[in-house]
């Protein structure tokens, strides 16, 4: 900034202030959620609005973390995310490699189909999937919802990773062949490390697709003990009122993995999405 003129410095300061204001606006709901989760019932429903806990308590968090239903839902959400991510990786990455490295007949049609599939709402595919899973006896287990979620994640994986594989120099394949690598070994040991940023991006997005799911999990798994976190947040609502501090603690736990992932992996996620969008 030492070589900047006065006008450039002023513009830089204005841009910084504007960026800070945008960050505050977007982060305020998260702050509000977290601070209410540490308030007592009396302060939450008090007539005086407070912007930080005066009567600090961790009871809403302990009530959630010691509840068997909550722990079961937490396990189900993690299973949804992990299984969805595994299916998307196993099926989507090789497909993206094939479309990116080889000339596939009708490849543009496939790519267009994948792009269109990303625009379809879950409600459109819900009934056909339910009928298919019902016919083959695939309802009511921990794999049903992730398979359905992954069906929507795989096109995203292919569209995102295809430009990565396409941009890798052919000489890298040739060097791997000279070193004695077969097709599978070259794919695993050479190609995948070369697209590490894209792999991390699609891992995070696929996991979050499973973690945040509500529609498929509620439709395919009717048993209460198989419901994810997103389905049980209503339990603090009753005929006697709504326990907002417990709901906010529940919500904070629900969004915590998302926040941590984006804090520690943001450079890979942002870089992966941008690179995948412009390389072709």
NORWOKA-V785875 format. One record per helix or strand of 2 or more residues. SS is the DSSP state (H for helix, E for strand). FROM is the first residue (numbers start at 1). TO is the last residue. If there is no record, write none. Layout:
SS_FROM_TO, SS_FROM_TO
//
This chain:
H_6_37, H_41_44, H_59_65, H_68_101, H_107_117, H_122_135, H_144_167, H_170_178, H_183_194, H_196_211, H_215_220, H_224_226, H_229_231, H_233_236, E_237_238, E_241_242, H_244_278
//
